[in-house]
């Protein structure tokens, strides 16, 4: 089995530090995704998409919130910003946006912007690890990295692989976790979420806030990552158990 032409690693020990960190963290929090040992964490919102001819135009959450009369804040959730959970999958808000933020997948243009910054904040940009959540066809002869509720296959290679498609066409799937060999930072795109979390030094994370095309807010280890974490905007009427 290969991802982006690279074989799945037989030794998953490079990811043990993430497994140990996640196991000791409170479930469904930022710390369960990104180790709390990092000085700072950023939350990167996956943009919605508006189709204009053959082009996909990125639409930031701030624009969607403004159109819906909801509030932009670090813990905002897509269902609460748009007013309905159905906007995750089954409907849109044309003409503002047609495609919902990618769930469990970091769009390649966003990944490329992260790579441009993060490559400067590691001594090992050519030696990075990438983890892809187990799913679809079962691979019985390749070991996986076990995190709470998740199993991952690992590959290694240069940082540029973060913007590559790990799935067979026509499907798209980014790496769900990626980090350099020196562990200077870590990027996590959980399969259930429409935003990505990045942990690193305070200076590294500060640079992300100045990048054009990235919609970024600070995050804290104890913050919840679930759909109901938004305590500012109204709960969607079609939310689970509502």
C-alpha positions as CSV (number, residue, x, y, z in Angstrom):
1,X,0.0,0.0,0.0
2,X,1.3,3.5,-0.9
3,X,0.2,7.1,-0.2
4,X,1.5,9.6,-2.7
5,X,3.9,6.9,-4.0
6,X,5.4,6.2,-0.7
7,X,5.1,3.0,1.2
8,X,3.4,2.7,4.5
9,X,5.9,2.6,7.4
10,X,6.3,-0.7,9.2
11,X,7.6,1.0,12.3
12,X,5.1,3.4,13.9
13,X,7.3,4.3,16.9
14,X,7.7,7.9,15.6
15,X,4.1,8.6,16.6
16,X,4.2,7.2,20.1
17,X,4.6,10.6,21.7
18,X,1.3,11.7,20.1
19,X,-0.4,8.5,21.3
20,X,0.8,9.0,24.8
21,X,-0.2,12.7,24.9
22,X,-3.7,11.9,23.5
23,X,-4.3,9.1,26.0
24,X,-3.7,11.4,28.9
25,X,-5.8,14.3,27.6
26,X,-9.5,15.0,28.2
27,X,-11.4,13.6,25.2
28,X,-12.9,16.0,22.7
29,X,-10.6,18.8,23.6
30,X,-7.7,20.5,21.8
31,X,-5.2,18.7,24.0
32,X,-6.6,15.4,22.8
33,X,-5.5,16.4,19.3
34,X,-2.4,18.6,19.8
35,X,0.0,17.9,22.7
36,X,-0.4,20.5,25.4
37,X,3.4,20.7,25.7
38,X,3.5,23.2,22.8
39,X,3.8,26.8,23.7
40,X,0.9,27.8,21.5
41,X,-1.9,26.3,19.4
42,X,-3.8,27.8,16.4
43,X,-7.1,26.8,15.0
44,X,-7.3,27.1,11.2
45,X,-10.8,27.2,9.7
46,X,-11.3,25.3,6.5
47,X,-13.0,27.7,4.0
48,X,-16.3,27.2,2.4
49,X,-16.3,27.3,-1.4
50,X,-18.3,29.4,-3.9
51,X,-18.3,28.0,-7.5
52,X,-17.6,30.7,-10.0
53,X,-17.4,29.2,-13.5
54,X,-14.6,26.6,-13.3
55,X,-13.1,28.3,-10.3
56,X,-13.5,27.5,-6.6
57,X,-13.5,30.7,-4.6
58,X,-12.7,30.4,-0.9
59,X,-15.2,31.9,1.5
60,X,-14.1,32.5,5.0
61,X,-16.2,31.7,8.0
62,X,-16.2,35.4,8.9
63,X,-18.1,36.2,5.7
64,X,-20.6,33.4,6.4
65,X,-21.1,34.6,10.0
66,X,-21.7,38.2,8.8
67,X,-24.3,37.0,6.3
68,X,-26.1,34.9,8.9
69,X,-25.9,37.6,11.7
70,X,-23.8,35.3,13.9
71,X,-20.7,36.1,15.8
72,X,-17.1,35.3,14.9
73,X,-15.1,34.0,17.9
74,X,-12.4,31.3,18.5
75,X,-14.9,28.6,19.5
76,X,-17.4,29.1,16.7
77,X,-18.8,26.0,15.1
78,X,-20.1,25.6,11.6
79,X,-23.6,24.6,12.5
80,X,-24.0,27.5,14.9
81,X,-22.5,30.0,12.5
82,X,-24.8,29.0,9.6
83,X,-27.8,28.2,11.8
84,X,-28.3,24.5,10.8
85,X,-26.4,21.2,11.0
86,X,-27.6,20.4,7.5
87,X,-25.1,22.9,6.1
88,X,-22.3,20.4,6.9
89,X,-23.4,18.1,4.1
90,X,-26.8,18.5,2.5
91,X,-27.4,22.1,1.6
92,X,-25.7,25.4,0.8
93,X,-26.3,29.2,1.2
94,X,-26.1,30.2,-2.5
95,X,-24.9,32.6,-3.7
96,X,-22.6,33.1,-0.7
97,X,-21.2,29.6,-0.7
98,X,-22.0,26.3,-2.4
99,X,-19.5,23.8,-0.8
100,X,-19.2,23.4,2.9
101,X,-15.8,23.4,4.6
102,X,-14.0,20.1,4.0
103,X,-14.5,17.7,6.9
104,X,-11.5,15.7,8.0
105,X,-9.5,16.9,5.0
106,X,-7.2,20.0,4.8
107,X,-7.7,21.6,1.4
108,X,-4.4,21.7,-0.6
109,X,-4.2,25.5,-0.9
110,X,-4.6,25.9,2.8
111,X,-2.0,23.2,3.4
112,X,0.4,24.9,1.0
113,X,0.1,28.2,3.1
114,X,0.9,26.3,6.3
115,X,3.9,24.6,4.7
116,X,5.3,27.9,3.6
117,X,5.4,29.0,7.3
118,X,6.1,25.7,9.1
119,X,9.0,24.8,6.8
120,X,10.9,27.7,8.4
121,X,10.3,26.5,11.9
122,X,11.9,23.0,11.8
123,X,15.4,21.8,11.3
124,X,14.1,18.7,9.5
125,X,11.7,19.9,6.7
126,X,12.9,17.0,4.5
127,X,12.1,14.4,7.2
128,X,8.5,14.6,8.3
129,X,5.9,12.1,9.3
130,X,2.4,11.9,7.9
131,X,-0.5,9.9,9.3
132,X,-3.6,8.9,7.4
133,X,-6.7,7.7,9.4
134,X,-7.6,4.1,8.8
135,X,-10.7,3.6,6.7
136,X,-12.0,2.1,3.5
137,X,-10.1,-1.0,2.3
138,X,-8.5,-2.9,5.1
139,X,-4.7,-3.4,5.1
140,X,-4.0,-6.4,7.2
141,X,-0.2,-6.5,6.9
142,X,0.7,-3.0,7.9
143,X,0.9,-1.8,11.5
144,X,-1.0,1.2,12.6
145,X,-0.4,4.0,15.1
146,X,-3.1,3.7,17.8
147,X,-4.6,6.9,19.2
148,X,-7.8,7.0,21.2
149,X,-10.7,6.1,18.8
150,X,-8.4,6.3,15.8
151,X,-5.9,4.1,13.9
152,X,-3.4,5.7,11.5
153,X,-1.1,4.5,8.8
154,X,2.3,6.4,8.7
155,X,4.5,7.5,5.9
156,X,7.5,9.8,5.9
157,X,9.0,12.3,3.5
158,X,9.5,16.0,2.9
159,X,7.1,18.6,4.3
160,X,5.6,19.2,0.8
161,X,3.7,16.0,1.1
162,X,1.3,17.8,3.4
163,X,-0.4,19.3,0.3
164,X,-0.6,16.1,-1.6
165,X,-3.6,13.8,-2.0
166,X,-3.3,10.7,0.1
167,X,-6.3,9.0,-1.5
168,X,-6.9,7.4,-4.9
169,X,-8.6,9.6,-7.5
170,X,-11.3,10.9,-7.7
171,X,-11.3,11.1,-3.8
172,X,-9.4,13.6,-1.8
173,X,-7.8,13.1,1.5
174,X,-5.0,15.0,3.2
175,X,-2.7,13.7,5.9
176,X,-4.7,13.8,9.2
177,X,-1.5,14.3,11.3
178,X,1.9,15.6,10.2
179,X,5.0,16.7,12.1
180,X,8.7,17.0,11.5
181,X,11.3,14.6,12.9
182,X,12.4,17.3,15.4
183,X,8.8,17.6,16.7
184,X,9.0,21.4,16.4
185,X,5.3,21.6,15.6
186,X,2.3,19.3,14.9
187,X,-0.7,19.7,12.6
188,X,-3.9,17.8,13.2
189,X,-7.0,17.5,11.0
190,X,-9.3,15.1,12.8
191,X,-11.7,13.2,10.5
192,X,-14.8,14.6,12.2
193,X,-13.8,18.3,12.1
194,X,-13.9,21.2,9.6
195,X,-10.9,23.0,11.1
196,X,-7.3,22.1,11.7
197,X,-5.2,22.6,14.8
198,X,-1.5,23.5,14.7
199,X,0.8,23.4,17.8
200,X,4.2,25.0,17.9
201,X,6.4,27.6,19.5
202,X,4.7,31.0,20.2
203,X,6.7,32.7,17.5
204,X,5.8,30.0,14.9
205,X,2.1,30.2,15.7
206,X,2.2,34.0,15.7
207,X,3.4,33.9,12.0
208,X,0.3,32.0,11.0
209,X,-1.9,34.9,12.0
210,X,-0.3,37.1,9.3
211,X,-0.6,34.8,6.4
212,X,-3.0,35.8,3.6
213,X,-5.6,33.2,3.0
214,X,-5.5,31.6,6.4
215,X,-8.4,32.2,8.8
216,X,-6.8,31.5,12.1
217,X,-7.7,32.0,15.8
218,X,-5.8,31.1,19.0
219,X,-6.8,27.8,20.7
220,X,-6.2,26.5,24.3
221,X,-5.7,22.9,25.4
222,X,-8.8,22.7,27.4
223,X,-11.2,24.0,24.7
224,X,-13.8,21.6,23.4
225,X,-13.7,20.7,19.7
226,X,-17.3,19.3,19.4
227,X,-20.2,20.8,17.5
228,X,-21.7,22.2,20.8
229,X,-18.5,24.0,21.8
230,X,-20.0,27.3,20.5
231,X,-21.6,29.0,23.5
232,X,-22.0,32.4,21.8
233,X,-24.1,31.6,18.8
234,X,-27.5,29.9,19.0
235,X,-27.7,26.2,19.0
236,X,-28.9,24.9,15.6
237,X,-32.5,23.8,15.8
238,X,-31.6,20.5,14.0
239,X,-28.7,19.8,16.4
240,X,-28.4,16.3,17.9
241,X,-30.7,15.8,20.9
242,X,-32.2,19.2,20.3
